[in-house]
Amino acid sequence: MLKDERLLQDRVKILEKEIQTLTLELQKFQSRIDYLEELRIELKALKVFLGRLHPDLKNKLPEIVRKIKTNQLAE
């Protein structure tokens, strides 16, 4: 019985370490998500700003994005 308890304690310690590792990875991932969300908002603001200065941008932007995506896929 004592041996079983020791095995269970070791298993619990391993699981606790795994949880800590996963928590750290999730925090890093959340930081990246937050950064990407900030970039998305900034890009949207730039799009609105440029759309006001250059009204024709709204019509040309989808074509420009499509060309960039095509070029990136080709690389």
N, C-alpha and C positions, 0 to 999 in steps of 0.2 A: 504494500500500500504506500509506503514512503517513497518507493521508487516511482510509482505512478504519479504522486504529487510533484516530485522533482521534474519528471518529464512534462507534466502540465505547466509547471512554472516556467520551464525553459521555452515551451511553446508560446506561452503568453508573452514572454519577453521578446521573442522573435516577432510575434504579431504586432506588438507595440512599436518596435523599430520600423516595421514595414508601414504601419500607419503614419508614423512621423515622416518617413520618406515620401509617402504619397501626399501627405499634407503639404510638404515643402514644394513638391512638383506642382500641385494644384495652385499654390500661391504664385509660383513663377508663371504658370499658364494664365492665371487671372491678371497678372501684371501685363502680360502681352496682349490680352484681350482689351484691357483698359487703354493701352497705348494705341491699339488699332482703332478703337472707338473714337479716341481723340483725333486721330488722323482722318477718320471718316467724316467727322464733324467739320474739320478744317477744310477738307476737300469740298464738302457741300457749300461751305461759306465762300470759298474761292469760285466755285461754279456760279453761285448766285451773283457775286460781285462782277465776275467777268461777263455774265449774261446781261447784266445791266449796262456795262460799258460797250459790249459788242453783242447786240441782239441776234446777229446771225450765228453766234456761237451755239445757240440752242439747236439749230438745224444741223450744224456741222459736227457737233460733239459726238453723236452716236457713230458717225463714220470714222472719226479720228480714233475713238476707243476701239472700234472693230479692227482698224488697221494695226494698232498697237498690239492687241491681243494676237492677231495673226502673226505678226513679226516675232512675238515672244514664243509662240508655239513652234515656230520654225527653228528657233535657236536651240 
